[in-house]
Amino acid sequence: MKASYDLPRVVVTGVGVVSPIGIGQESFWKNVISGRSGIHPLSAFAVGDLPSKLAAEVRDFDPVQHIYHKKLLKVMSRDIQLGVAGASMAMKDSGLSRGDVDPERLGVEFGAGHISTTPDELADAALHLKLMAEGEQVSTWAEDGMGQIAPLWLLRQLPNMPACHVAIEHDARGPNNTITSCESSALLALAEGVRAIERNAADVMIVGACSSHIHPLDIARLNLYESLSRGDDPNQACRPFDLHRDGTVAGEGSAAFVIERFEHAIRRNARIYCEILGVGAGCDGRDPANRSNGLGLARAIQSALRQSNLSPSDLGHINAHGKGTRKDDIAEARAYHTALGMVAETIPVTALKSYFGHFDAGAGAVELAGSLMAMRHGRLPMTLNYRTPDPLCRLNVVRGEPLNISNGVALSVNRTRLGQSAAAVIRAI
């Protein structure tokens, strides 16, 4: 049921996934439902003395196979390539071709994280500066040294570029925006896409998120402030809600979705994955107690349920943030108990980061794709590596084998380490 005021229904008609457990939704689903992990020893570069030596990498990804405007690859970082590829897969899956939608009624809302540069890209300029400094000629570096930096270097690092390149690929001239809110970015981008359709600014929106932590600087940075698993066994790494969890694992990936006005989808006889019933947001705020209790996430869940006109007992499953760190999982579980009450202990929960790790904005999008696939096939993936329940979490975590499901209502959530949270309620059609 929709709210009493007359807003258009918004549905998902296309899904594209680029992940450590599969490129394309069919490969992704086959691997996730069979319990195949994408976490392995890091191979993209030498780990050296890094304390965390595991990662979830997207292997065998060739951007040339998925990106139309190949001349733009030179100004696309790894993150952007993953995002544009996912968006193109989603558009193909939706059955929409160029010209099927008025370009001015087609928009893009995309989430993006921090996009790192490599030291090599600035090595020549840094060396030039060092030589000038030794000769006490720093004042002329702007004139002589800037030429050592590629003119389009910065375009590879700007977080707005995934949305820009997706729009170029599909000639989307409608609303275009970027959300940079770490892990909550994907669901917040979904919310903005829904609002664009509800206010009649677009008929179709491409939404999603992309990010990659498989980068020397990112891995080093995460080892400094994030709780990364220190083990060397992939089968013991990233164990959301397990009593013996010891941290998360860095990864990379992207997922994108085509959403459109329900009547628009019906008119063209589109395949519909689900209806978006509500997307809520919240933040923990200043008080440390709010953060430890996941107050922002609880508020986001309550908001999404209000928009959906549903009660907690209507939920068929929860697609958890499930980061795999001690404090984050406990805060998330507390948020469920606050927002959902006693039924929080009975609703089936899956935590897909156990398959592909943690990678900022893109992880939330790939997780949402997991829920869409689960409802389509009637089977909920198990949470990998979950063996010993944590009494501080008290959740019905799916483990051992996939769970057959018939209830087509799902709650998908994401939360940043500082408490920015989002929750979406979706229903299969």
C-alpha positions as CSV (number, residue, x, y, z in Angstrom):
1,M,0.0,0.0,0.0
2,K,1.1,3.5,-0.8
3,A,0.6,6.5,1.4
4,S,-2.7,8.3,1.3
5,Y,-1.4,11.1,-0.9
6,D,-1.2,10.2,-4.6
7,L,2.4,9.4,-5.5
8,P,3.4,7.3,-8.4
9,R,4.5,3.8,-7.8
10,V,8.2,3.2,-8.6
11,V,9.5,-0.2,-9.6
12,V,12.9,-1.8,-10.5
13,T,13.1,-3.2,-14.0
14,G,16.9,-3.7,-14.5
15,V,19.8,-5.0,-12.4
16,G,23.5,-5.0,-13.2
17,V,26.2,-6.4,-10.9
18,V,30.0,-6.3,-11.0
19,S,31.3,-8.1,-7.9
20,P,34.0,-10.3,-6.5
21,I,31.6,-13.3,-6.8
22,G,30.5,-12.7,-10.3
23,I,30.2,-10.2,-13.2
24,G,26.6,-10.0,-14.3
25,Q,23.6,-10.9,-12.3
26,E,23.5,-14.6,-13.4
27,S,27.1,-15.3,-12.3
28,F,26.6,-13.3,-9.2
29,W,23.5,-15.2,-8.2
30,K,24.9,-18.6,-9.0
31,N,27.9,-18.0,-6.8
32,V,26.1,-16.4,-3.9
33,I,23.4,-19.1,-3.6
34,S,26.0,-21.8,-3.8
35,G,28.0,-20.2,-1.0
36,R,31.1,-19.4,-3.0
37,S,33.2,-16.7,-1.4
38,G,35.0,-13.9,-3.2
39,I,37.5,-13.4,-0.4
40,H,41.0,-14.5,-1.2
41,P,44.6,-13.5,-0.5
42,L,45.3,-10.1,-2.0
43,S,46.8,-10.5,-5.4
44,A,46.6,-7.0,-7.0
45,F,49.8,-5.9,-5.5
46,A,52.4,-7.2,-2.9
47,V,51.0,-7.1,0.6
48,G,54.4,-6.6,2.2
49,D,54.1,-5.9,5.9
50,L,50.4,-5.0,5.8
51,P,48.6,-6.7,8.8
52,S,45.6,-7.5,6.6
53,K,46.4,-9.8,3.7
54,L,43.0,-10.8,2.5
55,A,40.7,-9.0,0.0
56,A,37.7,-9.4,-2.2
57,E,38.8,-8.5,-5.8
58,V,36.8,-8.4,-9.0
59,R,38.8,-10.7,-11.1
60,D,38.7,-11.1,-14.9
61,F,37.0,-7.7,-15.4
62,D,37.7,-6.3,-18.8
63,P,36.2,-2.8,-19.1
64,V,36.5,-2.9,-22.8
65,Q,33.8,-5.5,-22.9
66,H,31.2,-3.4,-21.0
67,I,31.9,0.3,-21.7
68,Y,30.6,1.8,-25.0
69,H,32.7,5.0,-25.2
70,K,36.1,3.3,-25.0
71,K,38.0,6.5,-25.6
72,L,36.9,7.7,-22.1
73,L,38.5,4.7,-20.4
74,K,41.7,6.7,-20.0
75,V,39.9,9.1,-17.6
76,M,38.1,6.4,-15.7
77,S,39.5,5.1,-12.4
78,R,38.8,1.5,-11.5
79,D,35.8,2.6,-9.4
80,I,34.3,4.4,-12.3
81,Q,34.8,1.5,-14.7
82,L,33.0,-0.8,-12.3
83,G,30.1,1.6,-12.0
84,V,29.6,2.4,-15.7
85,A,29.8,-1.4,-16.5
86,G,27.1,-2.1,-13.9
87,A,24.8,0.6,-15.2
88,S,25.2,-0.7,-18.8
89,M,24.3,-4.2,-17.6
90,A,21.2,-2.8,-15.8
91,M,20.0,-0.9,-18.9
92,K,20.5,-4.0,-21.0
93,D,18.6,-6.1,-18.5
94,S,15.7,-3.6,-18.4
95,G,15.2,-4.0,-22.2
96,L,15.5,-0.3,-22.8
97,S,17.4,0.8,-25.8
98,R,18.5,4.2,-26.9
99,G,15.5,6.2,-28.0
100,D,13.0,4.2,-25.9
101,V,13.0,6.9,-23.3
102,D,13.0,10.7,-23.9
103,P,16.6,11.6,-22.9
104,E,15.3,14.5,-20.9
105,R,13.1,12.1,-18.9
106,L,16.1,9.7,-18.1
107,G,18.3,10.6,-15.2
108,V,21.1,9.2,-13.0
109,E,21.6,9.1,-9.3
110,F,24.9,7.4,-8.3
111,G,26.7,6.8,-5.1
112,A,30.5,7.0,-5.0
113,G,33.2,6.7,-2.3
114,H,36.7,8.0,-2.0
115,I,38.6,7.5,-5.3
116,S,42.3,7.2,-4.7
117,T,45.2,8.0,-7.0
118,T,48.3,6.0,-7.4
119,P,51.7,7.5,-6.3
120,D,53.0,6.7,-9.8
121,E,50.6,9.2,-11.4
122,L,52.3,12.1,-9.5
123,A,55.8,10.6,-9.2
124,D,57.3,12.8,-12.0
125,A,55.8,16.0,-10.6
126,A,56.9,15.1,-7.0
127,L,60.5,14.4,-8.2
128,H,60.6,17.6,-10.1
129,L,59.4,19.5,-7.0
130,K,62.0,17.7,-4.9
131,L,64.8,18.8,-7.2
132,M,63.6,22.3,-7.3
133,A,63.3,22.5,-3.5
134,E,66.9,21.3,-3.2
135,G,67.9,24.1,-5.5
136,E,65.6,26.6,-3.6
137,Q,63.6,27.2,-6.8
138,V,60.2,26.2,-5.4
139,S,58.6,29.5,-6.4
140,T,58.8,28.5,-10.1
141,W,57.4,25.1,-9.6
142,A,53.8,26.2,-10.6
143,E,55.2,27.3,-13.9
144,D,57.7,24.5,-14.6
145,G,56.4,21.6,-12.6
146,M,52.7,21.5,-13.4
147,G,53.5,20.2,-16.8
148,Q,54.6,17.0,-15.2
149,I,51.0,16.2,-14.2
150,A,48.6,14.8,-16.9
151,P,46.1,17.5,-17.8
152,L,43.1,15.2,-17.2
153,W,44.6,13.5,-14.1
154,L,41.9,14.8,-11.7
155,L,39.0,13.5,-13.7
156,R,39.9,10.0,-12.6
157,Q,39.4,11.0,-8.9
158,L,36.3,13.2,-8.9
159,P,33.4,11.4,-7.1
160,N,30.8,12.9,-9.5
161,M,32.4,11.2,-12.5
162,P,30.6,7.9,-12.2
163,A,27.2,9.6,-12.6
164,C,28.6,11.8,-15.4
165,H,30.0,8.8,-17.4
166,V,26.8,6.8,-16.9
167,A,24.8,9.7,-18.3
168,I,27.2,10.0,-21.3
169,E,26.9,6.2,-22.0
170,H,23.1,6.4,-22.2
171,D,22.5,10.0,-23.2
172,A,20.6,10.6,-20.0
173,R,19.8,14.3,-19.9
174,G,17.5,14.3,-16.9
175,P,18.3,14.8,-13.2
176,N,21.9,13.9,-12.4
177,N,23.4,13.7,-8.9
178,T,26.1,12.0,-6.8
179,I,25.8,10.8,-3.3
180,T,29.0,10.5,-1.3
181,S,27.9,9.2,2.1
182,C,30.2,6.2,2.4
183,E,28.3,2.9,2.9
184,S,24.8,4.5,2.9
185,S,25.4,6.1,-0.5
186,A,23.6,3.4,-2.6
187,L,20.3,3.5,-0.7
188,L,20.4,7.3,-0.5
189,A,20.9,7.4,-4.3
190,L,17.9,5.0,-4.6
191,A,15.9,7.4,-2.5
192,E,16.8,10.4,-4.7
193,G,16.0,8.5,-7.8
194,V,12.6,7.6,-6.5
195,R,11.9,11.3,-5.6
196,A,12.9,12.4,-9.1
197,I,10.2,10.2,-10.5
198,E,7.7,11.1,-7.8
199,R,8.1,14.8,-8.5
200,N,7.6,14.1,-12.3
201,A,11.2,15.1,-13.2
202,A,11.9,11.8,-14.9
203,D,10.2,8.6,-16.0
204,V,13.3,6.4,-15.7
205,M,16.3,6.7,-13.5
206,I,19.6,4.8,-13.4
207,V,20.6,4.4,-9.7
208,G,23.4,2.6,-8.0
209,A,26.9,2.9,-6.5
210,C,30.5,1.9,-7.1
211,S,33.8,1.8,-5.2
212,S,37.1,0.0,-4.9
213,H,39.3,-0.4,-1.9
214,I,41.8,-2.6,-3.9
215,H,44.5,0.0,-3.9
216,P,47.7,0.3,-2.0
217,L,46.8,3.7,-0.4
218,D,43.3,2.5,0.5
219,I,44.5,-0.7,2.0
220,A,47.1,1.1,4.0
221,R,44.6,3.7,5.1
222,L,42.0,1.1,6.1
223,N,44.6,-0.8,8.2
224,L,45.2,2.4,10.2
225,Y,41.6,3.2,11.2
226,E,39.3,0.4,10.2
227,S,38.9,-3.0,11.9
228,L,40.2,-5.3,9.2
229,S,40.5,-9.0,9.8
230,R,44.1,-10.0,10.5
231,G,43.8,-13.6,9.7
232,D,45.0,-15.4,6.6
233,D,42.2,-17.9,6.2
234,P,39.4,-16.7,3.9
235,N,37.0,-19.1,5.6
236,Q,37.5,-17.3,8.9
237,A,37.4,-13.8,7.6
238,C,34.4,-11.4,7.6
239,R,32.1,-13.2,9.9
240,P,29.1,-10.8,10.5
241,F,27.4,-11.3,13.8
242,D,29.5,-14.3,14.7
243,L,30.8,-14.2,18.3
244,H,34.4,-14.7,17.2
245,R,34.5,-12.1,14.3
246,D,37.7,-10.1,14.1
247,G,37.0,-7.5,11.5
248,T,36.0,-6.9,7.9
249,V,37.8,-7.4,4.6
250,A,38.5,-4.8,1.9
251,G,36.8,-5.3,-1.4
252,E,35.4,-3.6,-4.6
253,G,32.4,-3.7,-6.8
254,S,29.3,-2.0,-8.2
255,A,25.6,-2.6,-8.8
256,A,23.1,-0.5,-10.7
257,F,19.4,-0.5,-11.1
258,V,16.9,0.9,-13.6
259,I,13.9,2.2,-11.7
260,E,10.8,3.7,-13.4
261,R,7.3,4.8,-13.0
262,F,5.0,1.7,-12.6
263,E,2.7,2.7,-15.4
264,H,5.7,3.4,-17.7
265,A,7.0,-0.2,-17.1
266,I,3.5,-1.8,-17.6
267,R,3.0,0.1,-20.8
268,R,6.2,-1.3,-22.3
269,N,5.5,-4.8,-20.8
270,A,8.7,-4.7,-18.8
271,R,9.8,-7.4,-16.4
272,I,9.4,-6.0,-12.9
273,Y,11.7,-7.2,-10.0
274,C,10.1,-5.3,-7.2
275,E,8.3,-2.1,-6.0
276,I,10.2,0.4,-3.9
277,L,7.8,1.0,-1.0
278,G,10.0,3.3,1.1
279,V,13.5,4.6,1.8
280,G,14.4,6.2,5.1
281,A,17.5,7.9,6.4
282,G,18.9,8.8,9.8
283,C,22.0,9.7,11.7
284,D,23.4,8.9,15.1
285,G,24.3,12.5,15.9
286,R,26.6,13.7,18.6
287,D,26.0,11.4,21.6
288,P,28.3,8.4,21.7
289,A,25.4,6.4,23.2
290,N,23.4,7.0,20.0
291,R,26.2,5.5,17.9
292,S,26.7,2.4,20.1
293,N,22.9,1.8,19.9
294,G,22.6,2.5,16.2
295,L,20.0,5.2,16.7
296,G,20.3,6.6,13.2
297,L,19.7,3.2,11.7
298,A,16.7,2.6,13.9
299,R,15.2,5.9,12.7
300,A,15.9,5.1,9.1
301,I,14.1,1.7,9.4
302,Q,11.1,3.3,11.2
303,S,10.9,5.9,8.5
304,A,11.0,3.4,5.6
305,L,8.3,1.3,7.3
306,R,6.1,4.3,7.8
307,Q,6.4,5.2,4.1
308,S,5.5,1.7,3.2
309,N,2.5,1.5,5.5
310,L,3.9,-1.8,6.8
311,S,4.6,-3.2,10.2
312,P,7.8,-5.1,11.3
313,S,5.9,-8.4,11.1
314,D,5.3,-7.9,7.4
315,L,9.0,-8.2,6.6
316,G,10.2,-11.4,5.0
317,H,13.9,-10.9,5.4
318,I,16.5,-8.4,6.4
319,N,19.5,-7.8,4.2
320,A,21.9,-6.6,6.9
321,H,24.8,-4.2,6.7
322,G,26.8,-6.9,8.5
323,K,30.2,-5.3,8.4
324,G,31.8,-8.0,10.5
325,T,33.4,-5.7,13.2
326,R,32.5,-6.1,16.8
327,K,31.1,-2.7,17.6
328,D,29.3,-2.1,14.2
329,D,27.5,-5.4,14.3
330,I,26.3,-4.9,17.9
331,A,25.1,-1.4,17.1
332,E,23.2,-2.7,14.0
333,A,21.6,-5.5,16.0
334,R,20.5,-3.0,18.7
335,A,19.0,-0.8,16.0
336,Y,16.8,-3.7,14.8
337,H,15.6,-4.4,18.3
338,T,14.7,-0.7,18.7
339,A,13.0,-0.3,15.4
340,L,11.3,-3.7,15.1
341,G,10.7,-4.9,18.6
342,M,10.5,-8.6,19.5
343,V,10.2,-9.7,15.9
344,A,13.8,-8.6,15.3
345,E,14.8,-12.0,16.7
346,T,12.7,-14.0,14.3
347,I,13.0,-12.3,10.9
348,P,15.6,-14.1,8.7
349,V,18.8,-12.1,8.3
350,T,21.5,-12.5,5.6
351,A,24.8,-10.6,5.6
352,L,26.3,-10.6,2.2
353,K,29.6,-8.9,3.1
354,S,30.6,-12.4,4.2
355,Y,30.9,-13.1,0.5
356,F,32.6,-10.0,-0.9
357,G,33.8,-7.8,2.0
358,H,33.4,-4.2,2.7
359,F,33.9,-1.5,0.0
360,D,32.2,1.7,0.9
361,A,29.4,2.9,-1.4
362,G,29.4,0.0,-3.8
363,A,28.8,-2.7,-1.2
364,G,25.4,-1.5,-0.4
365,A,24.4,-1.6,-4.0
366,V,25.6,-5.2,-4.5
367,E,23.8,-6.2,-1.3
368,L,20.5,-4.7,-2.6
369,A,21.0,-6.7,-5.8
370,G,21.3,-9.8,-3.6
371,S,17.8,-9.1,-2.1
372,L,16.3,-8.6,-5.5
373,M,17.7,-11.9,-6.7
374,A,16.6,-13.7,-3.5
375,M,13.0,-12.6,-3.9
376,R,13.0,-13.4,-7.6
377,H,14.2,-17.0,-7.0
378,G,12.5,-17.5,-3.6
379,R,15.8,-18.4,-1.8
380,L,17.7,-16.3,0.7
381,P,21.5,-16.8,0.7
382,M,23.1,-18.0,3.9
383,T,25.7,-15.9,5.8
384,L,29.1,-17.4,5.3
385,N,31.4,-18.2,8.2
386,Y,28.6,-17.8,10.8
387,R,29.1,-20.5,13.4
388,T,28.7,-19.1,16.9
389,P,25.9,-16.7,17.6
390,D,26.8,-13.5,19.5
391,P,24.4,-13.2,22.5
392,L,24.8,-9.4,22.1
393,C,23.2,-9.5,18.7
394,R,20.2,-12.0,19.0
395,L,19.3,-12.2,15.4
396,N,18.0,-15.0,13.2
397,V,21.0,-15.2,10.9
398,V,20.6,-17.6,8.0
399,R,23.4,-20.1,8.1
400,G,24.4,-23.5,6.8
401,E,22.3,-23.4,3.7
402,P,20.1,-21.0,1.8
403,L,16.6,-20.5,3.2
404,N,13.5,-21.0,1.0
405,I,11.3,-17.8,1.3
406,S,7.8,-17.0,0.2
407,N,7.4,-13.6,1.8
408,G,8.4,-11.0,-0.9
409,V,9.0,-8.1,1.4
410,A,12.6,-7.2,2.3
411,L,14.4,-4.6,4.4
412,S,17.9,-3.6,3.2
413,V,20.0,-1.4,5.3
414,N,23.4,0.3,5.4
415,R,25.2,2.4,8.0
416,T,28.5,4.3,8.1
417,R,31.0,4.1,10.9
418,L,29.9,7.5,12.0
419,G,26.2,6.7,12.0
420,Q,24.8,7.9,8.7
421,S,22.2,5.3,7.9
422,A,19.7,4.4,5.2
423,A,17.0,1.7,5.0
424,A,14.9,0.5,2.0
425,V,11.7,-1.6,2.1
426,I,11.0,-3.3,-1.2
427,R,8.3,-5.8,-2.3
428,A,8.4,-8.4,-5.1
429,I,5.8,-8.1,-7.8
